[in-house]
Amino acid sequence: MIFIRLIKKIFASIWKDCTPLQAALITSILIVILIVLAFSLVQVIVPFTYIAI
């Protein structure tokens, strides 16, 4: 839950302190990074759980 709160604060801070175009660009880059991070995590976790079974 702390991680989710941190992400929400980061997005709120970006939208408060930047112009709308900059905020949209930074937000889209962060969302892409989070999606890649989640996909990479799944690719690492799934083989180890399959080996453990």
mmCIF entry with sequence, helices, sheets and N, C-alpha, C, O atoms, coordinates in Angstrom:
data_MODEL
# 
_entry.id   MODEL 
# 
_entity.id                         1 
_entity.type                       polymer 
_entity.pdbx_number_of_molecules   1 
# 
_entity_poly.entity_id                      1 
_entity_poly.type                           'polypeptide(L)' 
_entity_poly.nstd_linkage                   no 
_entity_poly.nstd_monomer                   no 
_entity_poly.pdbx_seq_one_letter_code       MIFIRLIKKIFASIWKDCTPLQAALITSILIVILIVLAFSLVQVIVPFTYIAI 
_entity_poly.pdbx_seq_one_letter_code_can   MIFIRLIKKIFASIWKDCTPLQAALITSILIVILIVLAFSLVQVIVPFTYIAI 
_entity_poly.pdbx_strand_id                 A 
# 
loop_
_entity_poly_seq.entity_id 
_entity_poly_seq.num 
_entity_poly_seq.mon_id 
_entity_poly_seq.hetero 
1 1  MET n 
1 2  ILE n 
1 3  PHE n 
1 4  ILE n 
1 5  ARG n 
1 6  LEU n 
1 7  ILE n 
1 8  LYS n 
1 9  LYS n 
1 10 ILE n 
1 11 PHE n 
1 12 ALA n 
1 13 SER n 
1 14 ILE n 
1 15 TRP n 
1 16 LYS n 
1 17 ASP n 
1 18 CYS n 
1 19 THR n 
1 20 PRO n 
1 21 LEU n 
1 22 GLN n 
1 23 ALA n 
1 24 ALA n 
1 25 LEU n 
1 26 ILE n 
1 27 THR n 
1 28 SER n 
1 29 ILE n 
1 30 LEU n 
1 31 ILE n 
1 32 VAL n 
1 33 ILE n 
1 34 LEU n 
1 35 ILE n 
1 36 VAL n 
1 37 LEU n 
1 38 ALA n 
1 39 PHE n 
1 40 SER n 
1 41 LEU n 
1 42 VAL n 
1 43 GLN n 
1 44 VAL n 
1 45 ILE n 
1 46 VAL n 
1 47 PRO n 
1 48 PHE n 
1 49 THR n 
1 50 TYR n 
1 51 ILE n 
1 52 ALA n 
1 53 ILE n 
# 
_struct_asym.id          A 
_struct_asym.entity_id   1 
# 
loop_
_struct_conf.conf_type_id 
_struct_conf.id 
_struct_conf.pdbx_PDB_helix_id 
_struct_conf.beg_label_comp_id 
_struct_conf.beg_label_asym_id 
_struct_conf.beg_label_seq_id 
_struct_conf.pdbx_beg_PDB_ins_code 
_struct_conf.end_label_comp_id 
_struct_conf.end_label_asym_id 
_struct_conf.end_label_seq_id 
_struct_conf.pdbx_end_PDB_ins_code 
_struct_conf.beg_auth_comp_id 
_struct_conf.beg_auth_asym_id 
_struct_conf.beg_auth_seq_id 
_struct_conf.end_auth_comp_id 
_struct_conf.end_auth_asym_id 
_struct_conf.end_auth_seq_id 
_struct_conf.pdbx_PDB_helix_class 
_struct_conf.details 
_struct_conf.pdbx_PDB_helix_length 
HELX_P HELX_P1 AA1 ILE A 2  ? ASP A 17 ? ILE A 2  ASP A 17 1 ? 16 
HELX_P HELX_P2 AA2 PRO A 20 ? ALA A 52 ? PRO A 20 ALA A 52 1 ? 33 
# 
_struct_conf_type.id          HELX_P 
_struct_conf_type.criteria    ? 
_struct_conf_type.reference   ? 
# 
loop_
_atom_site.group_PDB 
_atom_site.id 
_atom_site.type_symbol 
_atom_site.label_atom_id 
_atom_site.label_alt_id 
_atom_site.label_comp_id 
_atom_site.label_asym_id 
_atom_site.label_entity_id 
_atom_site.label_seq_id 
_atom_site.pdbx_PDB_ins_code 
_atom_site.Cartn_x 
_atom_site.Cartn_y 
_atom_site.Cartn_z 
_atom_site.occupancy 
_atom_site.B_iso_or_equiv 
_atom_site.pdbx_formal_charge 
_atom_site.auth_seq_id 
_atom_site.auth_comp_id 
_atom_site.auth_asym_id 
_atom_site.auth_atom_id 
_atom_site.pdbx_PDB_model_num 
ATOM 1   N N  . MET A 1 1  ? 0.817  -1.197  0.000   1.00 0.00 ? 1  MET A N  1 
ATOM 2   C CA . MET A 1 1  ? 0.000  0.000   0.000   1.00 0.00 ? 1  MET A CA 1 
ATOM 3   C C  . MET A 1 1  ? 0.863  1.265   0.000   1.00 0.00 ? 1  MET A C  1 
ATOM 4   O O  . MET A 1 1  ? 0.471  2.284   -0.568  1.00 0.00 ? 1  MET A O  1 
ATOM 5   N N  . ILE A 1 2  ? 2.029  1.200   0.632   1.00 0.00 ? 2  ILE A N  1 
ATOM 6   C CA . ILE A 1 2  ? 2.900  2.364   0.662   1.00 0.00 ? 2  ILE A CA 1 
ATOM 7   C C  . ILE A 1 2  ? 3.381  2.695   -0.745  1.00 0.00 ? 2  ILE A C  1 
ATOM 8   O O  . ILE A 1 2  ? 3.491  3.866   -1.108  1.00 0.00 ? 2  ILE A O  1 
ATOM 9   N N  . PHE A 1 3  ? 3.670  1.654   -1.543  1.00 0.00 ? 3  PHE A N  1 
ATOM 10  C CA . PHE A 1 3  ? 4.128  1.860   -2.915  1.00 0.00 ? 3  PHE A CA 1 
ATOM 11  C C  . PHE A 1 3  ? 3.053  2.550   -3.747  1.00 0.00 ? 3  PHE A C  1 
ATOM 12  O O  . PHE A 1 3  ? 3.355  3.443   -4.538  1.00 0.00 ? 3  PHE A O  1 
ATOM 13  N N  . ILE A 1 4  ? 1.803  2.140   -3.571  1.00 0.00 ? 4  ILE A N  1 
ATOM 14  C CA . ILE A 1 4  ? 0.701  2.752   -4.327  1.00 0.00 ? 4  ILE A CA 1 
ATOM 15  C C  . ILE A 1 4  ? 0.536  4.217   -3.929  1.00 0.00 ? 4  ILE A C  1 
ATOM 16  O O  . ILE A 1 4  ? 0.308  5.073   -4.784  1.00 0.00 ? 4  ILE A O  1 
ATOM 17  N N  . ARG A 1 5  ? 0.650  4.506   -2.627  1.00 0.00 ? 5  ARG A N  1 
ATOM 18  C CA . ARG A 1 5  ? 0.565  5.891   -2.171  1.00 0.00 ? 5  ARG A CA 1 
ATOM 19  C C  . ARG A 1 5  ? 1.704  6.733   -2.733  1.00 0.00 ? 5  ARG A C  1 
ATOM 20  O O  . ARG A 1 5  ? 1.510  7.896   -3.089  1.00 0.00 ? 5  ARG A O  1 
ATOM 21  N N  . LEU A 1 6  ? 2.896  6.137   -2.811  1.00 0.00 ? 6  LEU A N  1 
ATOM 22  C CA . LEU A 1 6  ? 4.041  6.844   -3.373  1.00 0.00 ? 6  LEU A CA 1 
ATOM 23  C C  . LEU A 1 6  ? 3.801  7.179   -4.844  1.00 0.00 ? 6  LEU A C  1 
ATOM 24  O O  . LEU A 1 6  ? 4.080  8.295   -5.282  1.00 0.00 ? 6  LEU A O  1 
ATOM 25  N N  . ILE A 1 7  ? 3.288  6.221   -5.600  1.00 0.00 ? 7  ILE A N  1 
ATOM 26  C CA . ILE A 1 7  ? 3.007  6.455   -7.025  1.00 0.00 ? 7  ILE A CA 1 
ATOM 27  C C  . ILE A 1 7  ? 1.955  7.552   -7.180  1.00 0.00 ? 7  ILE A C  1 
ATOM 28  O O  . ILE A 1 7  ? 2.086  8.414   -8.049  1.00 0.00 ? 7  ILE A O  1 
ATOM 29  N N  . LYS A 1 8  ? 0.912  7.528   -6.346  1.00 0.00 ? 8  LYS A N  1 
ATOM 30  C CA . LYS A 1 8  ? -0.116 8.557   -6.421  1.00 0.00 ? 8  LYS A CA 1 
ATOM 31  C C  . LYS A 1 8  ? 0.447  9.934   -6.102  1.00 0.00 ? 8  LYS A C  1 
ATOM 32  O O  . LYS A 1 8  ? 0.071  10.913  -6.749  1.00 0.00 ? 8  LYS A O  1 
ATOM 33  N N  . LYS A 1 9  ? 1.346  10.035  -5.114  1.00 0.00 ? 9  LYS A N  1 
ATOM 34  C CA . LYS A 1 9  ? 1.960  11.314  -4.775  1.00 0.00 ? 9  LYS A CA 1 
ATOM 35  C C  . LYS A 1 9  ? 2.847  11.806  -5.909  1.00 0.00 ? 9  LYS A C  1 
ATOM 36  O O  . LYS A 1 9  ? 2.876  13.001  -6.203  1.00 0.00 ? 9  LYS A O  1 
ATOM 37  N N  . ILE A 1 10 ? 3.569  10.892  -6.545  1.00 0.00 ? 10 ILE A N  1 
ATOM 38  C CA . ILE A 1 10 ? 4.429  11.279  -7.662  1.00 0.00 ? 10 ILE A CA 1 
ATOM 39  C C  . ILE A 1 10 ? 3.596  11.843  -8.800  1.00 0.00 ? 10 ILE A C  1 
ATOM 40  O O  . ILE A 1 10 ? 3.927  12.894  -9.349  1.00 0.00 ? 10 ILE A O  1 
ATOM 41  N N  . PHE A 1 11 ? 2.514  11.152  -9.163  1.00 0.00 ? 11 PHE A N  1 
ATOM 42  C CA . PHE A 1 11 ? 1.662  11.635  -10.246 1.00 0.00 ? 11 PHE A CA 1 
ATOM 43  C C  . PHE A 1 11 ? 1.007  12.972  -9.889  1.00 0.00 ? 11 PHE A C  1 
ATOM 44  O O  . PHE A 1 11 ? 0.920  13.860  -10.736 1.00 0.00 ? 11 PHE A O  1 
ATOM 45  N N  . ALA A 1 12 ? 0.550  13.122  -8.657  1.00 0.00 ? 12 ALA A N  1 
ATOM 46  C CA . ALA A 1 12 ? -0.062 14.384  -8.241  1.00 0.00 ? 12 ALA A CA 1 
ATOM 47  C C  . ALA A 1 12 ? 0.954  15.520  -8.282  1.00 0.00 ? 12 ALA A C  1 
ATOM 48  O O  . ALA A 1 12 ? 0.633  16.633  -8.700  1.00 0.00 ? 12 ALA A O  1 
ATOM 49  N N  . SER A 1 13 ? 2.163  15.241  -7.853  1.00 0.00 ? 13 SER A N  1 
ATOM 50  C CA . SER A 1 13 ? 3.216  16.255  -7.873  1.00 0.00 ? 13 SER A CA 1 
ATOM 51  C C  . SER A 1 13 ? 3.579  16.647  -9.296  1.00 0.00 ? 13 SER A C  1 
ATOM 52  O O  . SER A 1 13 ? 3.800  17.824  -9.583  1.00 0.00 ? 13 SER A O  1 
ATOM 53  N N  . ILE A 1 14 ? 3.641  15.667  -10.185 1.00 0.00 ? 14 ILE A N  1 
ATOM 54  C CA . ILE A 1 14 ? 3.951  15.965  -11.584 1.00 0.00 ? 14 ILE A CA 1 
ATOM 55  C C  . ILE A 1 14 ? 2.883  16.873  -12.173 1.00 0.00 ? 14 ILE A C  1 
ATOM 56  O O  . ILE A 1 14 ? 3.214  17.870  -12.815 1.00 0.00 ? 14 ILE A O  1 
ATOM 57  N N  . TRP A 1 15 ? 1.612  16.554  -11.970 1.00 0.00 ? 15 TRP A N  1 
ATOM 58  C CA . TRP A 1 15 ? 0.529  17.334  -12.567 1.00 0.00 ? 15 TRP A CA 1 
ATOM 59  C C  . TRP A 1 15 ? 0.417  18.719  -11.935 1.00 0.00 ? 15 TRP A C  1 
ATOM 60  O O  . TRP A 1 15 ? -0.081 19.652  -12.565 1.00 0.00 ? 15 TRP A O  1 
ATOM 61  N N  . LYS A 1 16 ? 0.883  18.855  -10.679 1.00 0.00 ? 16 LYS A N  1 
ATOM 62  C CA . LYS A 1 16 ? 0.798  20.158  -10.016 1.00 0.00 ? 16 LYS A CA 1 
ATOM 63  C C  . LYS A 1 16 ? 1.928  21.092  -10.460 1.00 0.00 ? 16 LYS A C  1 
ATOM 64  O O  . LYS A 1 16 ? 1.723  22.300  -10.581 1.00 0.00 ? 16 LYS A O  1 
ATOM 65  N N  . ASP A 1 17 ? 3.116  20.535  -10.702 1.00 0.00 ? 17 ASP A N  1 
ATOM 66  C CA . ASP A 1 17 ? 4.295  21.365  -10.926 1.00 0.00 ? 17 ASP A CA 1 
ATOM 67  C C  . ASP A 1 17 ? 4.701  21.530  -12.388 1.00 0.00 ? 17 ASP A C  1 
ATOM 68  O O  . ASP A 1 17 ? 5.612  22.307  -12.674 1.00 0.00 ? 17 ASP A O  1 
ATOM 69  N N  . CYS A 1 18 ? 4.069  20.840  -13.309 1.00 0.00 ? 18 CYS A N  1 
ATOM 70  C CA . CYS A 1 18 ? 4.475  20.904  -14.720 1.00 0.00 ? 18 CYS A CA 1 
ATOM 71  C C  . CYS A 1 18 ? 3.345  21.466  -15.575 1.00 0.00 ? 18 CYS A C  1 
ATOM 72  O O  . CYS A 1 18 ? 2.200  21.582  -15.138 1.00 0.00 ? 18 CYS A O  1 
ATOM 73  N N  . THR A 1 19 ? 3.705  21.807  -16.802 1.00 0.00 ? 19 THR A N  1 
ATOM 74  C CA . THR A 1 19 ? 2.672  22.183  -17.762 1.00 0.00 ? 19 THR A CA 1 
ATOM 75  C C  . THR A 1 19 ? 1.922  20.915  -18.169 1.00 0.00 ? 19 THR A C  1 
ATOM 76  O O  . THR A 1 19 ? 2.451  19.815  -18.008 1.00 0.00 ? 19 THR A O  1 
ATOM 77  N N  . PRO A 1 20 ? 0.707  21.044  -18.690 1.00 0.00 ? 20 PRO A N  1 
ATOM 78  C CA . PRO A 1 20 ? -0.057 19.842  -19.056 1.00 0.00 ? 20 PRO A CA 1 
ATOM 79  C C  . PRO A 1 20 ? 0.649  18.927  -20.058 1.00 0.00 ? 20 PRO A C  1 
ATOM 80  O O  . PRO A 1 20 ? 0.562  17.705  -19.943 1.00 0.00 ? 20 PRO A O  1 
ATOM 81  N N  . LEU A 1 21 ? 1.343  19.501  -21.031 1.00 0.00 ? 21 LEU A N  1 
ATOM 82  C CA . LEU A 1 21 ? 2.047  18.674  -22.010 1.00 0.00 ? 21 LEU A CA 1 
ATOM 83  C C  . LEU A 1 21 ? 3.200  17.913  -21.365 1.00 0.00 ? 21 LEU A C  1 
ATOM 84  O O  . LEU A 1 21 ? 3.384  16.726  -21.634 1.00 0.00 ? 21 LEU A O  1 
ATOM 85  N N  . GLN A 1 22 ? 3.973  18.581  -20.522 1.00 0.00 ? 22 GLN A N  1 
ATOM 86  C CA . GLN A 1 22 ? 5.068  17.912  -19.829 1.00 0.00 ? 22 GLN A CA 1 
ATOM 87  C C  . GLN A 1 22 ? 4.539  16.843  -18.885 1.00 0.00 ? 22 GLN A C  1 
ATOM 88  O O  . GLN A 1 22 ? 5.097  15.749  -18.805 1.00 0.00 ? 22 GLN A O  1 
ATOM 89  N N  . ALA A 1 23 ? 3.468  17.155  -18.175 1.00 0.00 ? 23 ALA A N  1 
ATOM 90  C CA . ALA A 1 23 ? 2.899  16.197  -17.235 1.00 0.00 ? 23 ALA A CA 1 
ATOM 91  C C  . ALA A 1 23 ? 2.380  14.968  -17.960 1.00 0.00 ? 23 ALA A C  1 
ATOM 92  O O  . ALA A 1 23 ? 2.571  13.847  -17.489 1.00 0.00 ? 23 ALA A O  1 
ATOM 93  N N  . ALA A 1 24 ? 1.726  15.160  -19.103 1.00 0.00 ? 24 ALA A N  1 
ATOM 94  C CA . ALA A 1 24 ? 1.227  14.019  -19.865 1.00 0.00 ? 24 ALA A CA 1 
ATOM 95  C C  . ALA A 1 24 ? 2.376  13.164  -20.381 1.00 0.00 ? 24 ALA A C  1 
ATOM 96  O O  . ALA A 1 24 ? 2.287  11.936  -20.367 1.00 0.00 ? 24 ALA A O  1 
ATOM 97  N N  . LEU A 1 25 ? 3.440  13.792  -20.833 1.00 0.00 ? 25 LEU A N  1 
ATOM 98  C CA . LEU A 1 25 ? 4.594  13.063  -21.341 1.00 0.00 ? 25 LEU A CA 1 
ATOM 99  C C  . LEU A 1 25 ? 5.275  12.270  -20.223 1.00 0.00 ? 25 LEU A C  1 
ATOM 100 O O  . LEU A 1 25 ? 5.577  11.089  -20.397 1.00 0.00 ? 25 LEU A O  1 
ATOM 101 N N  . ILE A 1 26 ? 5.513  12.901  -19.098 1.00 0.00 ? 26 ILE A N  1 
ATOM 102 C CA . ILE A 1 26 ? 6.154  12.222  -17.971 1.00 0.00 ? 26 ILE A CA 1 
ATOM 103 C C  . ILE A 1 26 ? 5.270  11.101  -17.445 1.00 0.00 ? 26 ILE A C  1 
ATOM 104 O O  . ILE A 1 26 ? 5.768  10.020  -17.129 1.00 0.00 ? 26 ILE A O  1 
ATOM 105 N N  . THR A 1 27 ? 3.964  11.342  -17.344 1.00 0.00 ? 27 THR A N  1 
ATOM 106 C CA . THR A 1 27 ? 3.042  10.323  -16.870 1.00 0.00 ? 27 THR A CA 1 
ATOM 107 C C  . THR A 1 27 ? 3.018  9.120   -17.804 1.00 0.00 ? 27 THR A C  1 
ATOM 108 O O  . THR A 1 27 ? 3.015  7.980   -17.340 1.00 0.00 ? 27 THR A O  1 
ATOM 109 N N  . SER A 1 28 ? 3.001  9.357   -19.112 1.00 0.00 ? 28 SER A N  1 
ATOM 110 C CA . SER A 1 28 ? 2.982  8.235   -20.053 1.00 0.00 ? 28 SER A CA 1 
ATOM 111 C C  . SER A 1 28 ? 4.276  7.435   -19.974 1.00 0.00 ? 28 SER A C  1 
ATOM 112 O O  . SER A 1 28 ? 4.250  6.208   -20.068 1.00 0.00 ? 28 SER A O  1 
ATOM 113 N N  . ILE A 1 29 ? 5.406  8.115   -19.804 1.00 0.00 ? 29 ILE A N  1 
ATOM 114 C CA . ILE A 1 29 ? 6.677  7.397   -19.670 1.00 0.00 ? 29 ILE A CA 1 
ATOM 115 C C  . ILE A 1 29 ? 6.685  6.559   -18.395 1.00 0.00 ? 29 ILE A C  1 
ATOM 116 O O  . ILE A 1 29 ? 7.135  5.413   -18.414 1.00 0.00 ? 29 ILE A O  1 
ATOM 117 N N  . LEU A 1 30 ? 6.197  7.110   -17.298 1.00 0.00 ? 30 LEU A N  1 
ATOM 118 C CA . LEU A 1 30 ? 6.148  6.359   -16.044 1.00 0.00 ? 30 LEU A CA 1 
ATOM 119 C C  . LEU A 1 30 ? 5.217  5.158   -16.137 1.00 0.00 ? 30 LEU A C  1 
ATOM 120 O O  . LEU A 1 30 ? 5.520  4.099   -15.587 1.00 0.00 ? 30 LEU A O  1 
ATOM 121 N N  . ILE A 1 31 ? 4.093  5.306   -16.822 1.00 0.00 ? 31 ILE A N  1 
ATOM 122 C CA . ILE A 1 31 ? 3.163  4.190   -16.980 1.00 0.00 ? 31 ILE A CA 1 
ATOM 123 C C  . ILE A 1 31 ? 3.797  3.081   -17.807 1.00 0.00 ? 31 ILE A C  1 
ATOM 124 O O  . ILE A 1 31 ? 3.638  1.902   -17.491 1.00 0.00 ? 31 ILE A O  1 
ATOM 125 N N  . VAL A 1 32 ? 4.517  3.450   -18.867 1.00 0.00 ? 32 VAL A N  1 
ATOM 126 C CA . VAL A 1 32 ? 5.206  2.444   -19.684 1.00 0.00 ? 32 VAL A CA 1 
ATOM 127 C C  . VAL A 1 32 ? 6.258  1.719   -18.849 1.00 0.00 ? 32 VAL A C  1 
ATOM 128 O O  . VAL A 1 32 ? 6.391  0.498   -18.940 1.00 0.00 ? 32 VAL A O  1 
ATOM 129 N N  . ILE A 1 33 ? 6.999  2.461   -18.043 1.00 0.00 ? 33 ILE A N  1 
ATOM 130 C CA . ILE A 1 33 ? 8.013  1.837   -17.187 1.00 0.00 ? 33 ILE A CA 1 
ATOM 131 C C  . ILE A 1 33 ? 7.365  0.879   -16.194 1.00 0.00 ? 33 ILE A C  1 
ATOM 132 O O  . ILE A 1 33 ? 7.890  -0.212  -15.970 1.00 0.00 ? 33 ILE A O  1 
ATOM 133 N N  . LEU A 1 34 ? 6.236  1.259   -15.594 1.00 0.00 ? 34 LEU A N  1 
ATOM 134 C CA . LEU A 1 34 ? 5.549  0.390   -14.645 1.00 0.00 ? 34 LEU A CA 1 
ATOM 135 C C  . LEU A 1 34 ? 5.025  -0.879  -15.320 1.00 0.00 ? 34 LEU A C  1 
ATOM 136 O O  . LEU A 1 34 ? 5.068  -1.959  -14.730 1.00 0.00 ? 34 LEU A O  1 
ATOM 137 N N  . ILE A 1 35 ? 4.529  -0.753  -16.559 1.00 0.00 ? 35 ILE A N  1 
ATOM 138 C CA . ILE A 1 35 ? 4.035  -1.926  -17.289 1.00 0.00 ? 35 ILE A CA 1 
ATOM 139 C C  . ILE A 1 35 ? 5.188  -2.869  -17.609 1.00 0.00 ? 35 ILE A C  1 
ATOM 140 O O  . ILE A 1 35 ? 5.060  -4.082  -17.449 1.00 0.00 ? 35 ILE A O  1 
ATOM 141 N N  . VAL A 1 36 ? 6.316  -2.318  -18.059 1.00 0.00 ? 36 VAL A N  1 
ATOM 142 C CA . VAL A 1 36 ? 7.487  -3.154  -18.352 1.00 0.00 ? 36 VAL A CA 1 
ATOM 143 C C  . VAL A 1 36 ? 7.989  -3.825  -17.078 1.00 0.00 ? 36 VAL A C  1 
ATOM 144 O O  . VAL A 1 36 ? 8.371  -4.995  -17.099 1.00 0.00 ? 36 VAL A O  1 
ATOM 145 N N  . LEU A 1 37 ? 7.990  -3.087  -15.970 1.00 0.00 ? 37 LEU A N  1 
ATOM 146 C CA . LEU A 1 37 ? 8.413  -3.647  -14.694 1.00 0.00 ? 37 LEU A CA 1 
ATOM 147 C C  . LEU A 1 37 ? 7.516  -4.811  -14.272 1.00 0.00 ? 37 LEU A C  1 
ATOM 148 O O  . LEU A 1 37 ? 8.015  -5.847  -13.833 1.00 0.00 ? 37 LEU A O  1 
ATOM 149 N N  . ALA A 1 38 ? 6.213  -4.652  -14.400 1.00 0.00 ? 38 ALA A N  1 
ATOM 150 C CA . ALA A 1 38 ? 5.286  -5.722  -14.030 1.00 0.00 ? 38 ALA A CA 1 
ATOM 151 C C  . ALA A 1 38 ? 5.470  -6.937  -14.938 1.00 0.00 ? 38 ALA A C  1 
ATOM 152 O O  . ALA A 1 38 ? 5.461  -8.072  -14.462 1.00 0.00 ? 38 ALA A O  1 
ATOM 153 N N  . PHE A 1 39 ? 5.638  -6.708  -16.237 1.00 0.00 ? 39 PHE A N  1 
ATOM 154 C CA . PHE A 1 39 ? 5.842  -7.800  -17.181 1.00 0.00 ? 39 PHE A CA 1 
ATOM 155 C C  . PHE A 1 39 ? 7.141  -8.544  -16.880 1.00 0.00 ? 39 PHE A C  1 
ATOM 156 O O  . PHE A 1 39 ? 7.176  -9.774  -16.928 1.00 0.00 ? 39 PHE A O  1 
ATOM 157 N N  . SER A 1 40 ? 8.198  -7.815  -16.571 1.00 0.00 ? 40 SER A N  1 
ATOM 158 C CA . SER A 1 40 ? 9.479  -8.430  -16.243 1.00 0.00 ? 40 SER A CA 1 
ATOM 159 C C  . SER A 1 40 ? 9.379  -9.232  -14.958 1.00 0.00 ? 40 SER A C  1 
ATOM 160 O O  . SER A 1 40 ? 9.941  -10.323 -14.856 1.00 0.00 ? 40 SER A O  1 
ATOM 161 N N  . LEU A 1 41 ? 8.673  -8.701  -13.986 1.00 0.00 ? 41 LEU A N  1 
ATOM 162 C CA . LEU A 1 41 ? 8.505  -9.414  -12.722 1.00 0.00 ? 41 LEU A CA 1 
ATOM 163 C C  . LEU A 1 41 ? 7.772  -10.731 -12.936 1.00 0.00 ? 41 LEU A C  1 
ATOM 164 O O  . LEU A 1 41 ? 8.143  -11.749 -12.351 1.00 0.00 ? 41 LEU A O  1 
ATOM 165 N N  . VAL A 1 42 ? 6.749  -10.722 -13.758 1.00 0.00 ? 42 VAL A N  1 
ATOM 166 C CA . VAL A 1 42 ? 6.009  -11.954 -14.051 1.00 0.00 ? 42 VAL A CA 1 
ATOM 167 C C  . VAL A 1 42 ? 6.914  -12.955 -14.764 1.00 0.00 ? 42 VAL A C  1 
ATOM 168 O O  . VAL A 1 42 ? 6.864  -14.149 -14.470 1.00 0.00 ? 42 VAL A O  1 
ATOM 169 N N  . GLN A 1 43 ? 7.737  -12.484 -15.693 1.00 0.00 ? 43 GLN A N  1 
ATOM 170 C CA . GLN A 1 43 ? 8.626  -13.385 -16.416 1.00 0.00 ? 43 GLN A CA 1 
ATOM 171 C C  . GLN A 1 43 ? 9.668  -14.005 -15.491 1.00 0.00 ? 43 GLN A C  1 
ATOM 172 O O  . GLN A 1 43 ? 10.126 -15.119 -15.747 1.00 0.00 ? 43 GLN A O  1 
ATOM 173 N N  . VAL A 1 44 ? 10.048 -13.319 -14.436 1.00 0.00 ? 44 VAL A N  1 
ATOM 174 C CA . VAL A 1 44 ? 11.018 -13.872 -13.495 1.00 0.00 ? 44 VAL A CA 1 
ATOM 175 C C  . VAL A 1 44 ? 10.351 -14.800 -12.493 1.00 0.00 ? 44 VAL A C  1 
ATOM 176 O O  . VAL A 1 44 ? 10.903 -15.852 -12.172 1.00 0.00 ? 44 VAL A O  1 
ATOM 177 N N  . ILE A 1 45 ? 9.185  -14.437 -11.995 1.00 0.00 ? 45 ILE A N  1 
ATOM 178 C CA . ILE A 1 45 ? 8.529  -15.198 -10.929 1.00 0.00 ? 45 ILE A CA 1 
ATOM 179 C C  . ILE A 1 45 ? 7.947  -16.516 -11.443 1.00 0.00 ? 45 ILE A C  1 
ATOM 180 O O  . ILE A 1 45 ? 8.075  -17.541 -10.772 1.00 0.00 ? 45 ILE A O  1 
ATOM 181 N N  . VAL A 1 46 ? 7.319  -16.513 -12.601 1.00 0.00 ? 46 VAL A N  1 
ATOM 182 C CA . VAL A 1 46 ? 6.623  -17.703 -13.094 1.00 0.00 ? 46 VAL A CA 1 
ATOM 183 C C  . VAL A 1 46 ? 7.556  -18.894 -13.281 1.00 0.00 ? 46 VAL A C  1 
ATOM 184 O O  . VAL A 1 46 ? 7.197  -19.984 -12.838 1.00 0.00 ? 46 VAL A O  1 
ATOM 185 N N  . PRO A 1 47 ? 8.725  -18.769 -13.904 1.00 0.00 ? 47 PRO A N  1 
ATOM 186 C CA . PRO A 1 47 ? 9.595  -19.947 -14.021 1.00 0.00 ? 47 PRO A CA 1 
ATOM 187 C C  . PRO A 1 47 ? 10.047 -20.499 -12.663 1.00 0.00 ? 47 PRO A C  1 
ATOM 188 O O  . PRO A 1 47 ? 10.145 -21.716 -12.505 1.00 0.00 ? 47 PRO A O  1 
ATOM 189 N N  . PHE A 1 48 ? 10.317 -19.647 -11.700 1.00 0.00 ? 48 PHE A N  1 
ATOM 190 C CA . PHE A 1 48 ? 10.749 -20.142 -10.402 1.00 0.00 ? 48 PHE A CA 1 
ATOM 191 C C  . PHE A 1 48 ? 9.623  -20.876 -9.685  1.00 0.00 ? 48 PHE A C  1 
ATOM 192 O O  . PHE A 1 48 ? 9.875  -21.868 -9.001  1.00 0.00 ? 48 PHE A O  1 
ATOM 193 N N  . THR A 1 49 ? 8.380  -20.405 -9.831  1.00 0.00 ? 49 THR A N  1 
ATOM 194 C CA . THR A 1 49 ? 7.278  -21.119 -9.190  1.00 0.00 ? 49 THR A CA 1 
ATOM 195 C C  . THR A 1 49 ? 7.025  -22.444 -9.908  1.00 0.00 ? 49 THR A C  1 
ATOM 196 O O  . THR A 1 49 ? 6.631  -23.425 -9.276  1.00 0.00 ? 49 THR A O  1 
ATOM 197 N N  . TYR A 1 50 ? 7.249  -22.481 -11.225 1.00 0.00 ? 50 TYR A N  1 
ATOM 198 C CA . TYR A 1 50 ? 7.079  -23.734 -11.951 1.00 0.00 ? 50 TYR A CA 1 
ATOM 199 C C  . TYR A 1 50 ? 8.139  -24.745 -11.532 1.00 0.00 ? 50 TYR A C  1 
ATOM 200 O O  . TYR A 1 50 ? 7.838  -25.931 -11.396 1.00 0.00 ? 50 TYR A O  1 
ATOM 201 N N  . ILE A 1 51 ? 9.371  -24.299 -11.326 1.00 0.00 ? 51 ILE A N  1 
ATOM 202 C CA . ILE A 1 51 ? 10.444 -25.186 -10.889 1.00 0.00 ? 51 ILE A CA 1 
ATOM 203 C C  . ILE A 1 51 ? 10.156 -25.667 -9.467  1.00 0.00 ? 51 ILE A C  1 
ATOM 204 O O  . ILE A 1 51 ? 10.416 -26.829 -9.153  1.00 0.00 ? 51 ILE A O  1 
ATOM 205 N N  . ALA A 1 52 ? 9.632  -24.812 -8.612  1.00 0.00 ? 52 ALA A N  1 
ATOM 206 C CA . ALA A 1 52 ? 9.366  -25.180 -7.223  1.00 0.00 ? 52 ALA A CA 1 
ATOM 207 C C  . ALA A 1 52 ? 8.270  -26.222 -7.113  1.00 0.00 ? 52 ALA A C  1 
ATOM 208 O O  . ALA A 1 52 ? 8.262  -27.014 -6.170  1.00 0.00 ? 52 ALA A O  1 
ATOM 209 N N  . ILE A 1 53 ? 7.339  -26.234 -8.068  1.00 0.00 ? 53 ILE A N  1 
ATOM 210 C CA . ILE A 1 53 ? 6.243  -27.203 -8.022  1.00 0.00 ? 53 ILE A CA 1 
ATOM 211 C C  . ILE A 1 53 ? 6.791  -28.541 -8.434  1.00 0.00 ? 53 ILE A C  1 
ATOM 212 O O  . ILE A 1 53 ? 6.052  -29.525 -8.474  1.00 0.00 ? 53 ILE A O  1 
# 
